[in-house]
Amino acid sequence: MSRFLTAAATAALVMVVGVGSAIAQDFRSLASQDLQAAHDELAAEHPAPVVGGAAAQSFNAWLDTGLQQAMAKVGQVNSGSSHAYLLRYYAAGFRDSNITARASYDTPETRFFATNWPGFATGWRNGEYVVTYVQPGVRNTPPLGAVATECNLTPIEEYARSKLDLWEGDLNSEAGRVTTAPYLLWNRNNPFVNGLPSICKFRVGRREREFELKPQPATPANLEAAYRATVYTAGATPLSIETVNGRPWVNVHSFSDDAGWDAFNAQLAEQAAALRGPQGFVLDLRGAAGSSNLGSSARGYGAVNRIWTPEFAQSKQPSGQDFTYRASPKTREWYNVVIGRMQQDARFVYESPQVIEQTQAILAGFDAAIAAGQTTFNLPAPASATDTGAANPVQGPVVVLVDASCGGGCLDTVDLLSRLPNVRIAGSPTPPDSIFIEQTVSRLPSNYADLSYGHKAWTSRERGNNQPFTPGQGLAYTGNPTDEAAVRTWVATLFQ
């Protein structure tokens, strides 16, 4: 099942290091301290500066410039929320989804949060911001389908960039546009940007009309309803198998440990024969985010192995060669801790002894490089399994549905699925991710935030740096992503 180390010990098998303590609630000084610490750790530990090449350009260009821009905004920090926003801004400026800064404490469901809003939401639809939801009872709002063109005398693209880009997500990617669009007109308690605009223009039919936006009470229930009407959001049961239009529909909407994998994997084993039938099936990976203590990639690979058999699936796995490591004592300690966790997990020792061997080899590579005074070293991963000529057990066509939330381990899984015969990737563009993978997580000095970044470079990855999966011609869904009946009707046409 193991593709390379990240398939069994990635993002969530992390070590929190450098725990500091917040000695005062002076958020300005805490923000300055955390920004400088994040800059210094990335400069010292991230592989981009020593790997070089095109993949490192955005990192190198933002490391110092971004720090200066963020430090210039510290005077506006006056709360835990503003502290979190400014750190997010700096981390997002690298344009690398594997570099993040998140609050270290429990927070409410942030997708459904605003201090006030205009009573409606917008979505990113075919290159425009379109009204997707209007709260019942709110009057004098633009109608569903109206297209935003201007707010506060600012063209909507410029307004969106200032309001959303880096603060809420990456507007350089299609996926970032989709997931941040509901917040275009909401007040999210970010002091660095405008909250609720006062006047916006919308194109309604062929006419452009001006609307005065009035703040409405923002309840979690109303905001959740608005978000779910705009961006596909998985329900309470993320893992399941059902029958839709006469063929199996396999739902994998989360890679989190608590999603119910034992029961789901048992379902896959029980229904493997049906999934392999000539009618084909759908593998639905929309919204498939979440982390796993044994690696979200391993969760996806495990599902693929159970459907296609390990012998067939492993022979099609992408090559995992040419990893570059920065010879850092801190990252070396990360691997030391990882090995300890693996060896303490009896089930992991039984199922994945080869992964422990790979990790021990990496640790030895760190020791040798550090002793020799090297800044980097390369350690090729084991070659992909030899194709033994095993027959494809899946007889029918397979449609894999992806969307703007299929990131991390979901992308690794799609890397494999795209190599299997009779598989088509459909839906909407995924997020991009960089070649800098396998997360280190460090607690920043304030103790209020964690910095996360990829600590090795997969320089030979077949999917390019920051390249998403974009469904090809005839496989792109352009309708309402939250209209499940419409999505399923459209998917049925792909089997005709």
Sequence and secondary structure as in RCSB ss.txt:
>XXXX:A:sequence
MSRFLTAAATAALVMVVGVGSAIAQDFRSLASQDLQAAHDELAAEHPAPVVGGAAAQSFNAWLDTGLQQAMAKVG
QVNSGSSHAYLLRYYAAGFRDSNITARASYDTPETRFFATNWPGFATGWRNGEYVVTYVQPGVRNTPPLGAVATE
CNLTPIEEYARSKLDLWEGDLNSEAGRVTTAPYLLWNRNNPFVNGLPSICKFRVGRREREFELKPQPATPANLEA
AYRATVYTAGATPLSIETVNGRPWVNVHSFSDDAGWDAFNAQLAEQAAALRGPQGFVLDLRGAAGSSNLGSSARG
YGAVNRIWTPEFAQSKQPSGQDFTYRASPKTREWYNVVIGRMQQDARFVYESPQVIEQTQAILAGFDAAIAAGQT
TFNLPAPASATDTGAANPVQGPVVVLVDASCGGGCLDTVDLLSRLPNVRIAGSPTPPDSIFIEQTVSRLPSNYAD
LSYGHKAWTSRERGNNQPFTPGQGLAYTGNPTDEAAVRTWVATLFQ
>XXXX:A:secstr
  SSTHHHH TTS  EE      S  HHHHHHHHHHHHHHHHHHH SHHHH SGGGHHHHHHHHHHHHHHHTTGG
G  SHHHHHHHHHHHHHTT  TT EEEESS    GGG  SEE SEEEEEETTEEEEEEE TT  S   TT EEEE
ETTEEHHHHHHHHHBTTTB TTSHHHHHHHGGGTT B S TTS  S SEEEEEETTEEEEEE   EE  HHHHHH
HHHTTS    S  EEEEEETTEEEEEE B  GGGTHHHHHHHHHHTHHHHTSTT EEEE TT B   TT HHHHH
HHHHHHHH HHHHHTT      EEEE  HHHHHHHHHHHHHHHH HHHHHH HHHHHHHHHHHHHHHHHHHTT S
EEE              S  S EEEEE TT  THHHHHHHHHTTSTTEEEEES      SEEEEEEEE TTSSEE
EEEEEEEETT SS TT      TT B  S TT HHHHHHHHHHTT 
